[in-house]
Amino acid sequence: MSTIPSSEIPDQLDPLRRRPTPAPYSGPAEGKRAAPTDIATALMPVVLRPPLVMARGQGSYLWDEAGRRYLDFVQGWAVNALGHSAPEVQTALAEQSSLLINPSPAFHNRPAIELSRLLVQLTGVAQVALLNSGAEANETAIKLGRKWGQRYKGGAFGIITTHGAFHGRTLATMAASGKPGWEQLFPPYPPGFVKVPFGDLTAMERAIDPSSVAIMVEPIQGEAGVVVPPDGYLQGLRELADRHDLLLILDEVQTGCARTGPFLAQEHAGIRADITTLGKGLGAGLPVSAVLANARAACFGPGDNGSTHGGNPLSSQVALAVCRVLSAPQFSSRVRARGELLDRALGRLAAAWGRANTRGQGLLRALIFEDPVAELLCEKARLAGVLVNAARPHILRFMPQLRVSRAEIDELERGLATAHRQL
């Protein structure tokens, strides 16, 4: 990114010169802290939250307003790929925010151009759409698939998805998802989605009919509890899509951006989707997502899609900095190595507790219990200073930052052992 020499920026416009040296954190000022219950009255109660307020974060740790530190193995549901307040993110924000934040999608900006070029280089696709959230990326992938069906498949629009899938919270992405109970929330949903069991190639092929235009799955079902498909599943989906002239859409909002080791989880299977969606870790804490389309699927024209904040320079510059870190030599192998350390730590706990086992890939892992103890263990862990996610009543999900250390994994193991003794 080209920058203006610092000598040409007035002091009052230079965030690095006008910002005073931060004082050590000592909690909120007296009288400035609102009780969590008071805050909750102004927020729509769509998320159940514990009675605390987070104040700052650094790397693998969060601090609440009372000054208590927590080891964070949730990281915003796999959002903070480089940890809380990553220095690369801070630098990109400081530099870009002093230059240009959003000139509107009506104009090109350099960070968006460079980010799209890097994503093409890393994944081998033809074109990229830059957006804001995983749901928006998946919604756009659905629209791109339907546009392709209009153009090349006689108006076919049906998309085959899977039970247990999570693709977002817009009406279309909820319709595509297979989360239990969602069908009763906001009917009627948009038509055109058929669901089959995850991992079942026979059921997938049986669901294909003349109205089908695409298959849409997650390489690993994250929100469902880190459900890993059988070996050969993604290769089988690629073969089915090719044989029936369908698009293969892979939702890598959670598995992408090196979460499982390689930049895309589909690389483990040696295949490439026609359309891939990214989000979460792409911005390492900032709202940014992307749709990646190969030459076969890239059929959008002017006016077919848009996003007011999509591809803005601020988010794009952050994502560009993140992708440069994630694509650095040895980064993928380090994620795999840390993932093996985490798996061994969780395996030791499962063996000690009994009636439990592990699954996952890279730094997306889960502990599965035979009994519905995950939510209580999650609460006990928080009281012990460790943050984990109960994906299901019997499943704990772990999504640490991708630079998590051996010492932090050891600390997680000790914290969970302490929490389990309190059950």
C-alpha positions as CSV (number, residue, x, y, z in Angstrom):
1,M,0.0,0.0,0.0
2,S,1.4,3.4,-0.9
3,T,1.4,5.9,2.0
4,I,1.8,9.6,2.4
5,P,5.2,10.5,4.0
6,S,4.6,11.2,7.7
7,S,6.2,14.6,7.3
8,E,3.4,15.6,5.0
9,I,0.6,14.7,7.5
10,P,-0.4,17.4,10.0
11,D,0.0,16.4,13.6
12,Q,-3.8,16.7,14.2
13,L,-4.4,14.1,11.4
14,D,-1.7,11.7,12.3
15,P,-3.1,9.1,14.7
16,L,0.4,7.9,15.6
17,R,1.6,11.4,16.6
18,R,-1.6,12.7,18.2
19,R,-2.3,9.7,20.3
20,P,-0.8,9.8,23.8
21,T,1.0,6.8,25.2
22,P,-1.7,4.6,26.7
23,A,-1.6,4.3,30.5
24,P,-1.7,0.8,32.0
25,Y,-5.2,-0.6,32.2
26,S,-6.7,-0.2,35.6
27,G,-10.4,-0.9,34.9
28,P,-13.1,1.7,34.1
29,A,-13.3,5.0,35.9
30,E,-15.4,5.2,39.0
31,G,-19.1,5.6,38.2
32,K,-18.6,4.8,34.5
33,R,-19.3,1.1,34.7
34,A,-22.8,0.0,34.0
35,A,-24.0,-3.3,35.4
36,P,-24.5,-6.0,32.8
37,T,-28.1,-6.3,33.7
38,D,-28.5,-2.5,33.0
39,I,-26.8,-2.8,29.7
40,A,-28.9,-5.8,28.7
41,T,-32.1,-3.7,28.9
42,A,-31.0,-1.6,25.9
43,L,-30.0,-4.6,23.8
44,M,-32.4,-7.0,22.1
45,P,-32.1,-10.3,24.1
46,V,-31.1,-12.4,21.1
47,V,-27.9,-13.9,22.7
48,L,-27.6,-15.4,26.2
49,R,-24.5,-13.8,27.8
50,P,-22.9,-14.3,31.2
51,P,-23.1,-11.4,33.7
52,L,-19.7,-9.7,32.8
53,V,-18.5,-7.1,30.4
54,M,-15.3,-7.6,28.4
55,A,-13.0,-4.6,28.4
56,R,-9.8,-5.5,26.5
57,G,-7.9,-8.3,24.9
58,Q,-4.4,-9.3,24.0
59,G,-3.4,-12.4,22.1
60,S,-5.1,-15.4,23.7
61,Y,-6.4,-13.5,26.7
62,L,-9.5,-11.3,27.5
63,W,-10.0,-9.1,30.6
64,D,-13.4,-8.1,31.9
65,E,-14.2,-4.7,33.5
66,A,-13.4,-6.1,37.0
67,G,-9.9,-6.8,35.8
68,R,-10.1,-10.6,35.7
69,R,-8.2,-12.4,33.0
70,Y,-9.6,-15.2,30.9
71,L,-7.8,-17.6,28.5
72,D,-9.9,-17.4,25.4
73,F,-10.3,-20.5,23.3
74,V,-13.5,-19.1,21.6
75,Q,-11.9,-16.0,19.9
76,G,-15.1,-14.6,18.7
77,W,-16.2,-18.0,17.3
78,A,-13.0,-18.4,15.3
79,V,-12.9,-14.7,14.2
80,N,-9.7,-13.5,15.8
81,A,-7.4,-15.6,13.7
82,L,-4.3,-13.8,15.0
83,G,-5.6,-13.2,18.6
84,H,-7.0,-10.2,20.3
85,S,-5.6,-6.8,19.2
86,A,-3.1,-8.4,16.9
87,P,-0.2,-6.0,16.1
88,E,-0.7,-6.5,12.3
89,V,-4.3,-5.5,12.6
90,Q,-3.5,-2.4,14.7
91,T,-0.9,-1.2,12.2
92,A,-3.2,-1.7,9.2
93,L,-6.1,0.1,11.0
94,A,-3.9,3.0,12.1
95,E,-2.3,3.5,8.7
96,Q,-5.4,3.1,6.5
97,S,-7.8,5.0,8.8
98,S,-5.5,8.1,8.3
99,L,-5.8,7.8,4.5
100,L,-9.2,6.6,3.4
101,I,-12.0,4.6,5.1
102,N,-14.8,4.3,2.5
103,P,-15.0,6.1,-0.8
104,S,-18.1,4.1,-1.6
105,P,-18.3,1.0,-3.9
106,A,-18.7,3.4,-6.9
107,F,-14.9,3.8,-6.9
108,H,-11.9,1.4,-6.9
109,N,-9.6,1.5,-3.9
110,R,-6.1,0.1,-3.7
111,P,-6.5,-2.2,-0.7
112,A,-9.5,-4.0,-2.2
113,I,-7.6,-4.4,-5.5
114,E,-4.6,-5.9,-3.7
115,L,-6.7,-8.1,-1.5
116,S,-8.6,-9.6,-4.4
117,R,-5.4,-10.2,-6.3
118,L,-3.8,-12.0,-3.3
119,L,-6.9,-14.2,-2.8
120,V,-6.9,-15.1,-6.5
121,Q,-3.2,-16.0,-6.1
122,L,-3.7,-18.1,-3.0
123,T,-6.7,-20.0,-4.2
124,G,-6.5,-20.2,-8.0
125,V,-10.0,-18.7,-8.5
126,A,-10.9,-16.2,-11.3
127,Q,-12.8,-13.5,-9.4
128,V,-13.6,-12.3,-5.9
129,A,-16.5,-10.4,-4.3
130,L,-15.6,-8.6,-1.0
131,L,-18.4,-8.3,1.5
132,N,-18.9,-7.9,5.3
133,S,-20.1,-11.2,7.0
134,G,-20.2,-14.9,6.5
135,A,-24.0,-14.7,6.0
136,E,-23.6,-12.1,3.3
137,A,-21.0,-14.1,1.6
138,N,-23.2,-17.2,1.6
139,E,-26.2,-15.2,0.5
140,T,-24.1,-13.9,-2.4
141,A,-22.9,-17.5,-3.3
142,I,-26.5,-18.6,-3.4
143,K,-27.4,-15.7,-5.8
144,L,-24.3,-16.4,-7.9
145,G,-25.4,-20.1,-8.2
146,R,-28.9,-19.1,-9.2
147,K,-27.6,-16.6,-11.8
148,W,-25.5,-19.4,-13.2
149,G,-28.5,-21.6,-13.4
150,Q,-30.5,-19.0,-15.3
151,R,-27.7,-18.6,-17.8
152,Y,-26.5,-22.2,-18.2
153,K,-29.0,-24.6,-16.8
154,G,-32.4,-23.5,-18.1
155,G,-33.4,-21.6,-15.0
156,A,-32.4,-24.3,-12.5
157,F,-32.2,-22.9,-9.0
158,G,-32.3,-25.8,-6.5
159,I,-29.4,-26.1,-4.0
160,I,-28.8,-29.3,-2.1
161,T,-27.5,-28.7,1.5
162,T,-27.2,-30.8,4.6
163,H,-28.8,-31.4,7.9
164,G,-26.8,-29.7,10.7
165,A,-25.4,-27.1,8.4
166,F,-25.0,-23.5,9.4
167,H,-24.7,-21.0,6.6
168,G,-25.9,-17.7,8.3
169,R,-29.0,-15.9,9.6
170,T,-30.4,-14.1,6.5
171,L,-33.7,-15.7,5.4
172,A,-32.0,-17.5,2.4
173,T,-29.0,-18.7,4.4
174,M,-31.3,-19.9,7.2
175,A,-33.3,-21.8,4.6
176,A,-30.1,-23.3,3.4
177,S,-29.0,-24.2,6.9
178,G,-30.0,-27.4,8.7
179,K,-30.0,-26.2,12.2
180,P,-32.6,-28.0,14.3
181,G,-35.7,-25.9,15.1
182,W,-35.0,-23.1,12.6
183,E,-37.8,-24.1,10.3
184,Q,-40.3,-22.8,12.9
185,L,-38.6,-19.4,13.5
186,F,-39.5,-17.2,10.5
187,P,-41.7,-19.0,8.0
188,P,-42.2,-19.0,5.1
189,Y,-38.6,-19.3,3.9
190,P,-37.4,-18.9,0.3
191,P,-37.9,-22.1,-1.6
192,G,-35.3,-24.1,-3.5
193,F,-33.3,-25.9,-0.7
194,V,-33.3,-29.6,-0.2
195,K,-31.4,-31.1,2.8
196,V,-29.7,-34.5,3.1
197,P,-27.6,-36.1,5.8
198,F,-24.0,-34.7,6.0
199,G,-21.4,-37.2,4.8
200,D,-23.9,-39.3,2.8
201,L,-22.9,-39.3,-0.9
202,T,-25.7,-41.7,-1.8
203,A,-28.4,-39.4,-0.3
204,M,-26.8,-36.4,-2.0
205,E,-27.0,-38.1,-5.5
206,R,-30.6,-39.2,-4.9
207,A,-31.6,-35.5,-4.2
208,I,-30.3,-34.3,-7.6
209,D,-33.0,-33.6,-10.1
210,P,-33.5,-31.3,-13.1
211,S,-34.1,-28.3,-10.9
212,S,-30.8,-28.7,-9.1
213,V,-28.1,-26.1,-9.8
214,A,-25.6,-26.6,-6.9
215,I,-24.4,-28.5,-3.9
216,M,-23.6,-26.4,-0.8
217,V,-21.8,-27.8,2.2
218,E,-19.2,-27.0,4.9
219,P,-16.0,-29.0,4.7
220,I,-16.4,-29.5,8.5
221,Q,-19.7,-28.6,10.2
222,G,-18.4,-26.1,12.8
223,E,-21.5,-24.8,14.6
224,A,-22.9,-28.4,14.7
225,G,-20.0,-29.4,16.9
226,V,-17.0,-29.8,14.6
227,V,-18.5,-32.7,12.5
228,V,-15.8,-34.1,10.3
229,P,-17.1,-36.0,7.2
230,P,-15.9,-39.5,6.1
231,D,-12.8,-39.7,4.1
232,G,-13.5,-39.1,0.4
233,Y,-16.6,-37.1,1.0
234,L,-15.5,-33.8,-0.6
235,Q,-13.9,-35.7,-3.5
236,G,-17.2,-37.5,-4.0
237,L,-19.1,-34.2,-4.0
238,R,-16.7,-32.8,-6.6
239,E,-17.3,-35.9,-8.8
240,L,-21.1,-35.6,-8.3
241,A,-21.1,-32.0,-9.3
242,D,-19.0,-32.6,-12.4
243,R,-21.0,-35.6,-13.5
244,H,-24.4,-33.8,-13.1
245,D,-23.2,-30.4,-14.3
246,L,-23.7,-28.7,-10.9
247,L,-21.8,-26.1,-9.1
248,L,-20.0,-27.1,-5.9
249,I,-20.2,-24.4,-3.2
250,L,-18.0,-24.8,-0.1
251,D,-18.8,-22.7,2.9
252,E,-15.4,-22.1,4.4
253,V,-16.4,-19.2,6.6
254,Q,-15.2,-21.1,9.7
255,T,-12.8,-23.6,8.2
256,G,-11.0,-21.3,5.8
257,C,-8.2,-18.8,6.4
258,A,-5.8,-21.5,7.7
259,R,-8.1,-22.6,10.6
260,T,-7.4,-26.3,9.7
261,G,-3.8,-25.7,8.5
262,P,-3.9,-24.9,4.7
263,F,-5.5,-21.6,3.6
264,L,-8.6,-23.6,2.6
265,A,-9.8,-26.8,4.3
266,Q,-10.7,-28.2,0.9
267,E,-7.0,-28.5,0.2
268,H,-6.9,-31.5,2.5
269,A,-9.1,-33.3,0.0
270,G,-7.1,-32.1,-3.0
271,I,-10.2,-30.5,-4.7
272,R,-11.4,-27.0,-5.6
273,A,-14.9,-25.8,-5.3
274,D,-16.5,-23.7,-8.0
275,I,-17.5,-21.2,-5.3
276,T,-15.9,-20.8,-1.9
277,T,-17.0,-18.4,0.9
278,L,-14.7,-16.9,3.5
279,G,-15.4,-14.8,6.6
280,K,-14.6,-14.9,10.3
281,G,-10.8,-15.1,10.4
282,L,-10.3,-13.2,7.1
283,G,-10.6,-9.9,9.1
284,A,-9.0,-11.2,12.3
285,G,-11.7,-9.3,14.3
286,L,-12.9,-6.9,11.6
287,P,-16.2,-7.5,9.6
288,V,-15.0,-8.7,6.2
289,S,-15.9,-11.7,4.0
290,A,-15.4,-12.9,0.5
291,V,-16.9,-15.0,-2.3
292,L,-14.3,-16.8,-4.5
293,A,-15.5,-18.0,-7.9
294,N,-13.7,-20.0,-10.6
295,A,-14.0,-19.1,-14.2
296,R,-16.9,-21.5,-14.7
297,A,-19.0,-20.0,-11.9
298,A,-18.1,-16.3,-12.2
299,C,-21.1,-14.9,-14.1
300,F,-22.1,-11.8,-12.2
301,G,-22.5,-8.6,-14.2
302,P,-23.0,-4.9,-13.3
303,G,-26.0,-4.5,-11.0
304,D,-26.2,-8.2,-10.0
305,N,-24.8,-7.7,-6.5
306,G,-23.7,-4.9,-4.3
307,S,-22.6,-4.0,-0.7
308,T,-22.3,-0.5,0.7
309,H,-19.3,-1.4,3.0
310,G,-18.1,-4.4,1.1
311,G,-14.5,-4.0,0.0
312,N,-14.0,-0.8,1.8
313,P,-10.3,0.2,2.2
314,L,-10.2,-0.1,6.0
315,S,-11.4,-3.7,6.2
316,S,-9.6,-4.7,3.0
317,Q,-6.3,-3.4,4.3
318,V,-6.7,-5.4,7.5
319,A,-7.7,-8.5,5.6
320,L,-4.7,-8.0,3.3
321,A,-2.4,-7.9,6.3
322,V,-4.0,-11.0,7.7
323,C,-3.7,-13.0,4.5
324,R,0.0,-12.1,4.2
325,V,0.5,-13.5,7.7
326,L,-1.6,-16.6,7.0
327,S,0.2,-17.3,3.7
328,A,3.7,-16.9,5.1
329,P,6.1,-19.9,4.8
330,Q,5.6,-22.5,7.6
331,F,2.4,-20.8,8.9
332,S,0.3,-23.7,7.8
333,S,2.6,-26.4,9.2
334,R,2.7,-24.5,12.6
335,V,-1.1,-24.5,12.7
336,R,-1.1,-28.2,12.1
337,A,1.5,-28.8,14.8
338,R,-0.5,-26.7,17.3
339,G,-3.6,-28.5,16.3
340,E,-1.9,-31.8,17.2
341,L,-0.9,-30.5,20.5
342,L,-4.4,-29.4,21.3
343,D,-5.8,-32.7,20.2
344,R,-3.4,-34.6,22.4
345,A,-4.3,-32.3,25.4
346,L,-8.0,-32.9,24.8
347,G,-7.4,-36.6,24.3
348,R,-5.7,-36.8,27.7
349,L,-8.7,-35.2,29.4
350,A,-11.2,-37.5,27.6
351,A,-9.2,-40.5,28.7
352,A,-9.1,-39.3,32.3
353,W,-12.8,-38.5,32.4
354,G,-14.1,-41.4,30.5
355,R,-17.3,-41.3,28.4
356,A,-15.7,-38.7,26.1
357,N,-13.7,-38.4,22.9
358,T,-12.3,-35.8,20.5
359,R,-12.6,-34.9,16.9
360,G,-11.5,-32.0,14.6
361,Q,-8.8,-30.8,12.3
362,G,-6.1,-28.2,12.8
363,L,-7.2,-25.6,15.4
364,L,-10.9,-26.4,15.1
365,R,-11.5,-29.1,17.7
366,A,-14.2,-30.6,19.9
367,L,-14.7,-32.7,23.0
368,I,-17.7,-35.0,22.7
369,F,-19.4,-36.3,25.8
370,E,-21.8,-39.2,26.2
371,D,-23.7,-37.1,28.7
372,P,-25.1,-33.5,28.3
373,V,-22.5,-31.8,30.5
374,A,-21.0,-29.4,28.0
375,E,-22.9,-26.3,29.1
376,L,-22.2,-26.8,32.8
377,L,-18.6,-27.5,32.1
378,C,-18.4,-24.4,29.9
379,E,-19.7,-22.4,32.9
380,K,-17.4,-24.0,35.4
381,A,-14.5,-23.3,33.0
382,R,-15.4,-19.6,32.8
383,L,-15.4,-19.4,36.6
384,A,-11.9,-21.0,36.4
385,G,-10.7,-18.4,33.9
386,V,-11.0,-20.3,30.7
387,L,-13.5,-19.5,27.9
388,V,-14.7,-22.4,25.7
389,N,-17.9,-22.9,23.6
390,A,-20.7,-25.4,24.2
391,A,-21.7,-26.0,20.6
392,R,-24.3,-28.6,21.7
393,P,-25.4,-29.9,25.1
394,H,-22.8,-32.7,24.8
395,I,-20.1,-30.9,22.8
396,L,-17.4,-28.4,23.6
397,R,-15.9,-26.5,20.7
398,F,-12.3,-25.0,20.7
399,M,-11.3,-22.3,18.3
400,P,-8.1,-20.6,19.6
401,Q,-6.1,-18.0,17.8
402,L,-3.9,-19.6,15.2
403,R,-0.7,-18.5,17.0
404,V,-1.7,-20.2,20.3
405,S,1.3,-21.4,22.3
406,R,2.1,-24.7,23.8
407,A,2.0,-23.0,27.3
408,E,-1.5,-21.7,26.5
409,I,-2.7,-25.2,25.5
410,D,-1.2,-26.6,28.7
411,E,-3.1,-23.8,30.6
412,L,-6.3,-24.8,28.9
413,E,-5.8,-28.5,29.9
414,R,-5.3,-27.5,33.5
415,G,-8.3,-25.1,33.5
416,L,-10.6,-27.7,32.1
417,A,-9.4,-30.3,34.6
418,T,-10.1,-27.9,37.4
419,A,-13.6,-27.1,35.9
420,H,-14.4,-30.8,35.5
421,R,-13.7,-31.5,39.2
422,Q,-16.5,-29.0,40.0
423,L,-19.2,-30.9,38.1
